[in-house]
Amino acid sequence: MLPEIAMISAEAGCTWEALVAHQLRAPLAALTQKLTPGQTIATEDVTPDVRRMLRLIDQLQVSGSCTSDAAASPEPFNLRTLTRNAAAMLTPLALARGQSLQLRDVASHDRLALGKATLVSEAIANLIGNAIKYAPRNSRIDLVTMGGGDIYVLDRGTGLSGKDATRVFNPFVRGRNAADDEGSGLGLYLVKRIADLSHGTVGYMSRKGGGAVFRLHLPLA
């Protein structure tokens, strides 16, 4: 078992086998109900369940790579460039919901951040993807880089309330506002894990006027 996967299992209070079973049970059960012998199934009926399983597998693979990648020597990188690349990759998803991704850099200097760029890229993509998922259709999502080592992701979704705001970075925890949406409950946990391994931090605050603000802070080179 990969060390990082074992750590997730321990923090979730379950074995590796139980972790996988817990997360794959729902989409597999849904597929089983839909795949009745002799019944014609449209592709769109099973696609969401397949995508959910693939997303979970992708997230577990990223988590498993955290220890080995973070153990390598940290390297300087331009956070603005990583953010721009992640935004470009996820723009088609935003456009499909009528959303726009607005990237702004308000840094007073052009210092480089320090860490493992591949892991930080995953963290940024998770934050942007989370905003796309929960922000209203036809809304704007702001990506703001500041001071070389800080990125803010701001949306106009429902945000988090009460205990959800402090628990959302734990594994398998999803906000009550997200109960009806697909998700594994691992995305923000991975962001937190990557931030910790990079000697950085990630936090949440409510946005004035409604919405969410996530801040990822990384050390400077």
SERO-4910 file (N, C-alpha, C, O; in steps of 0.05 Angstrom, whole numbers):
BEGIN
 pado doro    nc1    nc2    nc3   cac1   cac2   cac3    cc1    cc2    cc3    oc1    oc2    oc3
  Met    A     17    -24      0      0      0      0     18     25      0     37     26     15
  Leu    A     11     44    -16     26     69    -17     23     83     10      1     84     21
  Pro    A     44     95     21     43    108     47     22    129     49      8    130     70
  Glu    A     18    145     29     -1    167     31    -29    157     31    -47    168     44
  Ile    A    -35    135     16    -61    123     16    -67    112     44    -89    114     54
  Ala    A    -46     99     56    -50     88     82    -57    110    102    -72    106    121
  Met    A    -44    134     98    -49    157    116    -78    166    114    -91    172    134
  Ile    A    -89    167     89   -116    175     85   -134    155    100   -154    163    113
  Ser    A   -128    129     97   -145    109    110   -145    112    140   -166    110    153
  Ala    A   -121    118    151   -120    121    180   -135    145    190   -150    143    210
  Glu    A   -133    167    175   -147    192    183   -177    188    180   -193    201    195
  Ala    A   -186    172    161   -214    167    157   -225    146    176   -249    142    178
  Gly    A   -207    134    192   -216    114    211   -224     88    198   -242     75    209
  Cys    A   -212     80    176   -220     55    163   -196     43    149   -175     56    147
  Thr    A   -199     18    140   -177      5    126   -178     14     97   -197     27     88
  Trp    A   -156      8     82   -155     15     54   -178      2     39   -190     15     22
  Glu    A   -183    -23     44   -205    -37     31   -232    -23     36   -248    -20     18
  Ala    A   -236    -15     61   -262     -2     68   -264     25     55   -286     33     46
  Leu    A   -241     39     52   -241     66     39   -250     63     10   -268     78      2
  Val    A   -238     45     -4   -246     42    -33   -274     32    -35   -289     42    -52
  Ala    A   -282     13    -19   -310      3    -20   -330     25    -14   -351     27    -27
  His    A   -324     42      6   -342     64     13   -346     83    -10   -369     91    -15
  Gln    A   -325     90    -24   -327    110    -45   -338     99    -72   -350    114    -87
  Leu    A   -333     73    -77   -342     62   -102   -369     49   -101   -381     43   -121
  Arg    A   -379     44    -76   -404     30    -73   -427     45    -87   -443     32   -102
  Ala    A   -430     71    -82   -453     85    -93   -454     85   -124   -475     78   -135
  Pro    A   -433     93   -138   -435     92   -167   -438     64   -178   -451     60   -199
  Leu    A   -426     44   -165   -429     17   -175   -457      7   -170   -468     -8   -187
  Ala    A   -469     14   -148   -496      6   -142   -515     19   -163   -534      6   -172
  Ala    A   -510     44   -169   -526     58   -189   -524     44   -217   -544     41   -231
  Leu    A   -500     37   -224   -496     23   -249   -510     -4   -250   -522    -12   -270
  Thr    A   -509    -18   -227   -522    -44   -226   -552    -42   -230   -564    -59   -244
  Gln    A   -564    -22   -219   -592    -18   -222   -600    -11   -251   -621    -19   -261
  Lys    A   -582      4   -264   -588     13   -291   -583     -9   -311   -596    -10   -332
  Leu    A   -563    -27   -306   -556    -48   -325   -572    -73   -321   -561    -94   -315
  Thr    A   -598    -70   -323   -616    -93   -320   -615   -110   -346   -618    -99   -368
  Pro    A   -612   -137   -343   -612   -154   -367   -636   -149   -385   -659   -149   -376
  Gly    A   -630   -146   -411   -651   -143   -431   -661   -115   -434   -678   -109   -450
  Gln    A   -650    -96   -418   -659    -69   -419   -639    -52   -435   -615    -54   -431
  Thr    A   -649    -35   -453   -632    -17   -468   -625      7   -451   -642     21   -440
  Ile    A   -599     13   -450   -589     35   -433   -576     56   -451   -559     50   -468
  Ala    A   -584     81   -448   -572    103   -462   -545    110   -449   -542    108   -425
  Thr    A   -526    118   -466   -500    125   -456   -501    146   -434   -486    144   -414
  Glu    A   -518    166   -438   -519    188   -418   -530    179   -391   -526    192   -371
  Asp    A   -542    155   -390   -553    145   -365   -531    134   -347   -533    135   -322
  Val    A   -509    125   -359   -488    112   -342   -463    129   -341   -446    125   -324
  Thr    A   -460    149   -359   -436    165   -360   -430    179   -334   -407    178   -325
  Pro    A   -449    191   -319   -442    205   -294   -430    186   -273   -412    193   -259
  Asp    A   -440    161   -272   -430    142   -253   -401    134   -260   -384    131   -242
  Val    A   -396    130   -285   -369    123   -294   -350    146   -289   -328    141   -279
  Arg    A   -358    170   -294   -341    193   -290   -335    196   -260   -313    204   -253
  Arg    A   -355    191   -243   -350    193   -214   -329    174   -205   -312    181   -189
  Met    A   -330    149   -215   -309    129   -207   -282    137   -218   -262    134   -204
  Leu    A   -281    146   -243   -255    155   -254   -243    178   -239   -219    179   -235
  Arg    A   -261    197   -230   -251    220   -215   -240    211   -188   -219    221   -179
  Leu    A   -253    192   -175   -243    182   -150   -216    168   -154   -198    173   -138
  Ile    A   -213    152   -175   -188    139   -180   -166    159   -185   -143    156   -175
  Asp    A   -172    180   -200   -152    201   -206   -143    214   -180   -119    219   -176
  Gln    A   -162    220   -162   -155    234   -137   -139    216   -119   -120    225   -105
  Leu    A   -145    190   -118   -129    171   -102   -101    169   -113    -82    166    -97
  Gln    A    -98    170   -139    -71    168   -151    -55    193   -144    -31    191   -138
  Val    A    -68    217   -145    -54    241   -137    -45    239   -108    -23    246   -101
  Ser    A    -63    230    -91    -57    228    -62    -34    208    -58    -17    213    -41
  Gly    A    -34    186    -73    -13    167    -70     14    178    -79     35    168    -70
  Ser    A     15    198    -96     40    209   -106     51    231    -88     73    240    -92
  Cys    A     35    239    -68     43    262    -52     69    257    -37     87    274    -38
  Thr    A     72    235    -24     96    229     -8    121    229    -25    140    242    -18
  Ser    A    120    214    -47    144    211    -64    151    238    -77    175    245    -79
  Asp    A    131    253    -87    137    278   -100    147    299    -80    165    314    -86
  Ala    A    134    300    -57    141    320    -37    169    315    -25    182    333    -16
  Ala    A    177    290    -26    203    283    -15    226    294    -32    248    297    -23
  Ala    A    220    299    -58    240    310    -76    246    339    -67    231    352    -53
  Ser    A    269    349    -76    278    376    -69    257    396    -79    250    394   -103
  Pro    A    249    415    -63    230    436    -73    243    452    -94    268    455    -95
  Glu    A    227    463   -111    237    479   -134    222    505   -136    198    506   -130
  Pro    A    235    526   -145    221    551   -149    203    550   -174    211    538   -194
  Phe    A    180    563   -172    162    564   -196    145    589   -194    143    601   -173
  Asn    A    134    596   -217    117    620   -219     88    611   -215     77    597   -231
  Leu    A     77    619   -192     49    612   -186     29    622   -206      9    610   -212
  Arg    A     35    646   -216     17    658   -236     16    640   -261     -5    637   -273
  Thr    A     39    629   -269     40    612   -293     24    586   -288      9    577   -305
  Leu    A     28    574   -264     13    550   -258    -17    555   -258    -32    539   -268
  Thr    A    -25    578   -247    -53    585   -246    -64    589   -274    -86    579   -280
  Arg    A    -49    603   -290    -58    607   -318    -62    581   -333    -81    577   -348
  Asn    A    -43    562   -329    -44    536   -343    -68    520   -333    -82    507   -349
  Ala    A    -73    520   -307    -96    506   -295   -122    518   -305   -141    503   -312
  Ala    A   -123    544   -307   -147    557   -317   -152    550   -346   -175    546   -354
  Ala    A   -131    549   -362   -134    542   -390   -145    514   -393   -162    508   -411
  Met    A   -135    496   -376   -144    468   -377   -173    465   -370   -187    448   -381
  Leu    A   -183    481   -351   -210    478   -341   -230    497   -354   -254    496   -348
  Thr    A   -221    515   -371   -239    534   -384   -262    520   -399   -284    530   -398
  Pro    A   -257    498   -414   -280    485   -427   -302    476   -408   -326    478   -415
  Leu    A   -295    468   -384   -315    460   -364   -331    485   -355   -355    484   -352
  Ala    A   -317    507   -351   -330    532   -343   -349    542   -366   -371    550   -360
  Leu    A   -339    541   -390   -355    551   -413   -380    534   -416   -401    545   -424
  Ala    A   -379    508   -410   -402    491   -412   -424    499   -393   -448    493   -397
  Arg    A   -417    514   -372   -436    524   -352   -441    554   -356   -454    566   -339
  Gly    A   -430    565   -377   -434    593   -382   -417    611   -364   -423    635   -361
  Gln    A   -397    600   -351   -380    614   -332   -355    625   -345   -347    616   -367
  Ser    A   -343    645   -333   -318    656   -342   -297    655   -320   -304    659   -296
  Leu    A   -273    649   -327   -251    649   -308   -234    674   -312   -222    677   -334
  Gln    A   -233    691   -292   -218    716   -295   -193    715   -278   -194    715   -253
  Leu    A   -170    716   -291   -144    714   -277   -133    742   -274   -130    757   -294
  Arg    A   -126    749   -249   -114    775   -243    -89    772   -226    -89    755   -208
  Asp    A    -69    787   -231    -45    787   -215    -41    814   -203    -38    834   -217
  Val    A    -42    816   -177    -39    841   -163    -14    842   -145    -13    857   -126
  Ala    A      5    826   -153     30    825   -137     46    851   -141     47    863   -162
  Ser    A     58    860   -119     75    884   -120    103    876   -128    120    894   -133
  His    A    109    850   -128    135    841   -137    131    814   -150    110    802   -148
  Asp    A    152    804   -164    149    780   -180    166    757   -168    182    745   -182
  Arg    A    163    753   -142    178    731   -128    167    704   -137    144    702   -145
  Leu    A    184    684   -135    175    657   -142    167    642   -117    177    647    -95
  Ala    A    148    623   -120    140    606    -98    159    582    -97    173    577   -116
  Leu    A    158    567    -75    176    545    -71    160    520    -64    142    521    -47
  Gly    A    165    498    -78    151    473    -73    154    454    -96    173    455   -111
  Lys    A    135    435    -98    135    416   -120    113    425   -140     89    422   -134
  Ala    A    121    435   -163    102    448   -181     80    429   -190     57    437   -193
  Thr    A     87    403   -194     66    384   -203     44    381   -183     20    379   -190
  Leu    A     51    380   -157     31    377   -136     15    403   -133    -10    402   -131
  Val    A     28    425   -134     14    451   -131     -5    455   -154    -27    466   -150
  Ser    A      2    446   -178    -16    448   -201    -42    433   -196    -63    442   -203
  Glu    A    -39    409   -183    -63    393   -177    -80    408   -157   -105    408   -159
  Ala    A    -67    420   -137    -82    435   -116    -98    458   -129   -121    462   -123
  Ile    A    -85    473   -146    -98    496   -159   -121    486   -177   -143    498   -176
  Ala    A   -117    465   -192   -138    454   -209   -162    445   -192   -184    448   -200
  Asn    A   -156    433   -169   -178    424   -151   -194    448   -141   -219    447   -140
  Leu    A   -181    470   -134   -195    494   -124   -212    506   -146   -235    514   -142
  Ile    A   -201    508   -170   -216    520   -193   -239    501   -200   -261    511   -205
  Gly    A   -234    475   -201   -255    456   -208   -278    457   -187   -301    455   -194
  Asn    A   -271    461   -162   -291    463   -141   -308    487   -145   -333    486   -142
  Ala    A   -296    510   -153   -310    534   -158   -329    531   -182   -352    540   -181
  Ile    A   -319    519   -203   -336    514   -226   -361    498   -219   -383    503   -229
  Lys    A   -356    478   -202   -378    460   -195   -400    473   -179   -424    467   -183
  Tyr    A   -393    491   -161   -412    502   -142   -420    531   -148   -440    541   -136
  Ala    A   -406    544   -166   -414    571   -173   -439    570   -191   -442    550   -206
  Pro    A   -455    590   -191   -479    590   -208   -471    590   -238   -450    599   -245
  Arg    A   -489    581   -254   -485    582   -283   -484    612   -291   -496    629   -278
  Asn    A   -469    617   -312   -467    645   -323   -456    665   -303   -463    688   -303
  Ser    A   -438    655   -285   -425    673   -266   -395    674   -271   -384    660   -288
  Arg    A   -382    692   -257   -353    696   -261   -339    684   -237   -347    687   -214
  Ile    A   -317    671   -242   -299    660   -221   -273    675   -223   -260    675   -244
  Asp    A   -264    687   -201   -240    703   -201   -217    687   -190   -219    674   -169
  Leu    A   -194    688   -204   -169    676   -195   -149    698   -192   -140    710   -211
  Val    A   -141    703   -167   -124    725   -161    -98    716   -149    -98    702   -128
  Thr    A    -75    722   -161    -49    715   -150    -37    740   -138    -39    762   -149
  Met    A    -25    736   -115    -14    759   -100     13    752    -87     17    731    -76
  Gly    A     32    770    -89     57    768    -74     74    744    -81     93    738    -66
  Gly    A     69    731   -102     86    708   -111     78    682    -99     82    661   -112
  Gly    A     67    681    -75     61    656    -62     32    652    -53     26    634    -38
  Asp    A     14    669    -63    -14    668    -55    -32    667    -79    -29    683    -98
  Ile    A    -52    650    -78    -73    650    -98   -100    649    -84   -104    633    -66
  Tyr    A   -119    666    -93   -146    666    -83   -165    657   -106   -162    666   -128
  Val    A   -183    639    -99   -204    631   -118   -231    640   -106   -239    630    -85
  Leu    A   -244    657   -120   -269    669   -110   -293    662   -129   -290    664   -153
  Asp    A   -315    654   -116   -339    648   -132   -363    660   -119   -361    671    -97
  Arg    A   -386    658   -133   -411    668   -122   -431    645   -117   -455    648   -121
  Gly    A   -420    622   -108   -437    600   -101   -451    603    -74   -452    625    -64
  Thr    A   -460    581    -63   -474    582    -37   -455    584    -14   -463    592      8
  Gly    A   -429    578    -19   -410    580      3   -414    558     24   -430    540     20
  Leu    A   -400    561     46   -402    542     68   -412    556     93   -408    580     96
  Ser    A   -425    541    110   -435    553    134   -429    535    158   -426    511    156
  Gly    A   -428    548    181   -425    533    206   -401    515    207   -379    523    199
  Lys    A   -405    490    216   -384    471    220   -371    463    193   -348    454    192
  Asp    A   -387    465    171   -376    457    145   -351    472    138   -333    461    126
  Ala    A   -349    497    146   -326    514    139   -300    504    152   -279    508    141
  Thr    A   -302    490    175   -278    480    189   -273    451    182   -251    441    187
  Arg    A   -293    437    172   -290    408    168   -285    401    138   -279    378    132
  Val    A   -288    420    120   -289    414     92   -262    404     82   -261    391     60
  Phe    A   -240    409     97   -214    399     88   -208    371     98   -186    361     93
  Asn    A   -226    359    113   -223    331    122   -231    312    100   -248    319     84
  Pro    A   -220    288    100   -227    268     79   -256    260     81   -266    255    103
  Phe    A   -269    258     58   -297    248     56   -318    267     67   -341    259     71
  Val    A   -310    292     74   -329    311     84   -338    329     62   -321    340     47
  Arg    A   -364    332     59   -375    350     39   -395    368     52   -410    360     70
  Gly    A   -396    393     44   -415    412     56   -444    403     51   -450    390     32
  Arg    A   -461    411     70   -489    404     67   -501    416     42   -520    405     31
  Asn    A   -490    439     33   -500    451      9   -493    435    -16   -505    439    -38
  Ala    A   -474    416    -13   -466    400    -36   -477    372    -35   -469    354    -51
  Ala    A   -496    367    -18   -507    340    -14   -519    328    -39   -518    304    -43
  Asp    A   -530    345    -56   -543    335    -80   -525    334   -104   -533    326   -126
  Asp    A   -500    342   -101   -480    342   -123   -462    318   -121   -457    307    -99
  Glu    A   -451    310   -144   -432    288   -145   -406    297   -132   -399    321   -134
  Gly    A   -392    279   -120   -366    286   -109   -356    264    -90   -372    249    -80
  Ser    A   -330    263    -86   -319    242    -70   -312    252    -42   -308    235    -24
  Gly    A   -311    278    -38   -303    288    -12   -273    287     -8   -264    289     15
  Leu    A   -258    284    -29   -229    283    -27   -215    307    -40   -191    312    -34
  Gly    A   -229    322    -56   -216    344    -71   -202    364    -53   -179    370    -57
  Leu    A   -217    376    -34   -206    396    -17   -187    384      4   -168    397     13
  Tyr    A   -191    359     11   -172    345     28   -145    344     14   -124    348     27
  Leu    A   -145    337    -11   -119    336    -26   -106    363    -27    -81    365    -25
  Val    A   -122    384    -31   -110    411    -30    -96    417     -4    -74    427     -3
  Lys    A   -110    410     18    -98    413     45    -73    397     48    -53    406     59
  Arg    A    -74    372     39    -50    354     42    -26    365     26     -4    365     36
  Ile    A    -32    375      2    -10    386    -15      1    411     -2     25    416     -2
  Ala    A    -17    428      8     -8    453     22     10    446     46     31    458     49
  Asp    A      2    426     62     18    418     85     45    408     76     66    415     88
  Leu    A     46    391     56     71    379     47     89    400     34    114    397     34
  Ser    A     77    422     25     92    444     13    100    465     33    111    486     26
  His    A     94    460     59     98    479     81     82    505     76     91    527     83
  Gly    A     59    501     65     41    524     60     15    520     76     13    503     94
  Thr    A     -5    535     69    -31    534     82    -53    537     62    -49    548     40
  Val    A    -77    528     69   -101    533     53   -123    540     72   -125    528     93
  Gly    A   -140    559     65   -161    568     82   -186    576     67   -185    580     42
  Tyr    A   -208    579     82   -233    587     70   -245    610     85   -242    613    109
  Met    A   -258    628     70   -274    649     83   -298    655     65   -298    650     41
  Ser    A   -319    664     78   -343    671     63   -338    697     48   -324    715     57
  Arg    A   -350    699     25   -346    723      8   -369    743     13   -392    736     14
  Lys    A   -361    768     16   -381    789     20   -400    790     -4   -391    791    -27
  Gly    A   -426    789      2   -445    789    -19   -454    761    -28   -471    757    -45
  Gly    A   -441    740    -16   -448    713    -22   -426    699    -38   -416    710    -57
  Gly    A   -420    674    -30   -400    659    -45   -378    650    -27   -379    652     -3
  Ala    A   -357    639    -40   -334    628    -25   -308    640    -34   -305    648    -58
  Val    A   -289    641    -16   -262    649    -22   -243    628    -11   -243    623     13
  Phe    A   -227    616    -28   -207    597    -19   -179    610    -24   -174    621    -46
  Arg    A   -162    609     -4   -135    620     -7   -114    598     -3   -114    584     17
  Leu    A    -97    595    -22    -74    577    -21    -49    593    -18    -43    610    -35
  His    A    -34    589      4     -9    604      9     14    585      8     13    563     20
  Leu    A     36    593     -6     60    576     -8     84    593     -1     84    617     -4
  Pro    A    105    580     10    129    595     17    142    607     -8    139    596    -30
  Leu    A    157    628     -4    172    641    -27    200    629    -29    212    620     -9
  Ala    A    210    628    -53    237    618    -58    257    638    -48    282    634    -50
***
